[in-house]
Amino acid sequence: MPLSTLRSVSRNGQIAGLLLVTILGGGVVGANAAKVAAGLGANVFILDINVDRLRYLDDVMPPNVTTLFSDRHNIRHCLSLSDLVIGAVLIPGARAPRLISQEDLKRMIPRAVIIDVAIDQGGCVETSRPTTHSNPTYKVHEVIHYCVTNMPGAVGRTSTYALCNVTLPYLLQLANKGMLRAVRENPALLHGVNIHQGRITNQAVAETFGLPCHAVL
């Protein structure tokens, strides 16, 4: 659905009674959230700044998913239409960018919901603050915020199995080869090193804390 069509949508944020969902970030979290929402029959906007990623998502997503370049205009417009907004922005090692301001909430539908998955990296919404599974939500300007840290903790057994299955091969490489040999032979491990011998080796972490970044090898 082109954005020009959406400009005619009424203030209640619905087209033919369907739920409207905006997803900020087209990575693993954003793409899977889009698939679930689309599968439930919602109209979905997925925004990202990576044009190649948007082209890929446009190819693989069902027709009720619209890809948009993530800029200030598109974000604000989608916010005014959406019943649900999912913040799925990730910059590895760095704080999540603030894409939604407190003032933006006034444009949203009353009792719309924000799920800020980026809360573990500081959140991508100005009004986000960490919450817990026992007390998960709060309201600002009549917009419901869900900002639970470590969201996979809601399915602890399943998420633990998944994490172990993914990380075990890397742990075995480190154990069998030692750290330096393992990172030389596996670029994925090299990218995962944040600190080595007391020095920061991840550029995003270094920039976050205003410290120099050093090469691992």
C-alpha positions in Angstrom: 0.0 0.0 0.0 1.6 3.3 -1.0 2.1 6.1 1.5 -0.1 8.4 -0.6 -3.0 6.1 0.0 -2.4 6.1 3.7 -2.8 9.9 3.9 -6.5 9.5 3.5 -6.8 7.1 6.4 -9.1 8.4 9.2 -7.7 9.5 12.6 -8.8 6.2 14.3 -5.9 4.6 12.4 -7.8 1.8 10.7 -8.4 0.7 7.1 -11.4 -1.5 6.8 -11.2 -2.3 10.5 -7.7 -3.7 10.3 -5.0 -3.1 12.9 -2.2 -0.9 11.7 1.3 -1.7 13.0 4.5 0.3 12.6 7.9 -1.4 13.0 11.0 0.7 13.4 14.0 -1.4 12.2 14.1 -4.1 9.6 16.6 -6.5 11.2 15.8 -9.9 12.7 13.4 -8.6 15.4 11.6 -6.2 13.0 11.3 -8.7 10.2 9.8 -11.4 12.4 7.5 -9.0 14.1 6.3 -7.9 10.7 5.6 -11.5 9.7 3.6 -12.2 12.8 1.6 -9.0 12.6 0.9 -9.6 8.9 0.0 -13.2 9.5 -2.6 -12.0 12.0 -4.1 -9.7 9.3 -2.7 -6.4 10.2 -1.5 -3.7 7.8 2.2 -3.3 8.6 4.7 -0.5 7.9 8.3 -1.5 8.4 10.9 1.4 8.3 14.7 1.2 8.0 17.5 3.3 6.7 19.2 0.5 4.8 17.8 0.6 1.3 19.1 -2.8 0.4 17.4 -4.3 3.4 14.2 -2.6 2.5 14.4 -4.1 -1.1 14.9 -7.6 0.4 12.0 -7.2 2.8 9.8 -5.9 0.0 10.5 -9.1 -1.9 9.9 -11.6 0.9 7.0 -9.9 2.8 3.3 -10.5 2.1 1.4 -7.7 0.4 0.0 -6.2 3.6 3.5 -5.2 4.6 4.7 -1.8 3.3 8.4 -0.9 3.4 9.4 2.8 3.9 12.6 4.6 4.3 13.0 5.7 7.9 13.1 9.4 8.0 11.4 12.0 10.3 8.5 12.6 8.0 7.6 8.9 7.5 8.0 8.1 11.2 5.7 10.9 12.3 3.1 10.0 9.7 3.0 6.3 10.6 2.8 7.2 14.3 -0.4 9.1 13.7 -2.0 6.1 12.0 -0.8 3.1 14.1 -2.4 1.1 16.8 0.9 -0.6 17.6 4.4 0.7 17.3 7.4 -1.7 17.7 10.8 -0.2 18.3 13.3 -2.8 16.9 16.3 -0.6 16.2 19.7 -2.0 17.0 23.2 -0.5 16.6 25.5 -3.3 17.9 27.4 -2.1 21.0 25.9 1.4 20.9 22.9 3.1 22.5 19.7 2.9 20.4 18.9 6.2 18.6 15.9 8.1 19.9 13.4 8.0 17.0 10.2 9.0 18.9 10.0 12.1 21.0 7.6 12.8 23.8 5.9 15.4 21.6 5.4 12.7 19.0 3.1 10.8 21.4 0.5 13.5 21.1 0.0 12.5 17.4 -0.8 8.9 18.3 -4.2 7.3 18.7 -5.3 7.3 22.4 -4.5 3.9 24.0 -2.1 3.0 21.1 0.7 0.7 22.3 4.5 1.1 22.0 6.7 -2.0 22.5 10.3 -0.8 22.8 12.4 -3.9 22.1 15.4 -1.6 22.1 15.0 -0.9 25.8 18.0 -3.1 26.6 20.1 -0.6 24.6 18.5 2.4 26.2 15.3 2.5 24.1 14.4 4.3 20.9 11.5 6.3 22.5 12.2 9.3 24.6 9.6 8.3 27.1 10.7 4.7 27.5 12.0 3.4 30.8 12.8 -0.1 31.8 9.9 -2.2 33.2 9.6 -5.8 34.5 7.5 -8.8 33.6 5.6 -8.3 36.9 4.8 -4.6 36.1 5.3 -4.3 32.4 3.3 -1.3 31.3 2.7 2.4 31.9 1.0 5.3 30.1 2.4 8.6 28.8 -0.1 10.9 26.9 -2.6 8.0 26.8 -0.1 5.8 25.0 0.7 2.5 26.6 4.4 1.7 26.9 5.7 -1.9 27.2 9.4 -1.7 27.9 10.4 -4.9 29.6 14.1 -5.6 29.7 15.2 -9.1 28.6 11.8 -9.8 26.9 12.9 -13.4 26.1 12.8 -14.0 29.9 9.0 -14.4 29.5 9.8 -17.8 27.9 12.9 -18.6 29.9 13.2 -22.3 29.0 12.7 -21.9 25.3 15.0 -18.8 25.1 17.7 -20.6 27.1 17.7 -23.6 24.7 17.8 -21.2 21.7 20.7 -19.2 23.1 22.7 -22.2 24.0 22.2 -23.8 20.6 23.4 -20.7 18.9 26.4 -19.9 21.2 27.8 -23.4 21.9 29.8 -23.7 18.6 31.5 -20.4 19.3 32.3 -21.4 22.9 33.8 -24.7 21.6 36.1 -22.8 19.2 37.3 -20.5 22.0 37.9 -23.5 24.3 39.7 -25.6 21.7 41.8 -22.9 20.0 42.2 -20.2 22.5 40.9 -16.7 22.1 43.5 -15.2 19.7 43.6 -18.1 17.3 39.8 -18.4 17.3 39.2 -14.8 16.4 41.9 -14.9 13.7 40.1 -17.8 12.0 36.5 -16.7 12.6 35.6 -13.1 11.7 32.3 -13.5 13.6 34.1 -14.0 16.8 36.5 -11.1 16.0 33.5 -8.8 15.7 32.2 -10.0 19.0 35.2 -8.9 21.0 34.4 -5.7 23.0 37.4 -5.5 25.4 40.8 -7.1 25.2 43.6 -6.7 27.7 41.8 -3.8 29.3 41.3 -1.9 26.0 38.1 -1.3 24.2 38.1 -3.0 20.8 34.5 -2.3 19.6 34.1 1.0 17.8 30.5 1.6 18.8 31.3 0.9 22.5 34.3 3.3 22.3 32.2 6.0 20.8 29.4 5.6 23.4 31.9 6.2 26.2 34.1 8.7 24.4 37.2 6.4 24.7 39.7 5.3 22.1 39.2 2.0 20.1 42.0 -0.4 19.6 42.5 -3.3 17.3 42.2 -6.8 18.7 45.0 -8.3 16.6 
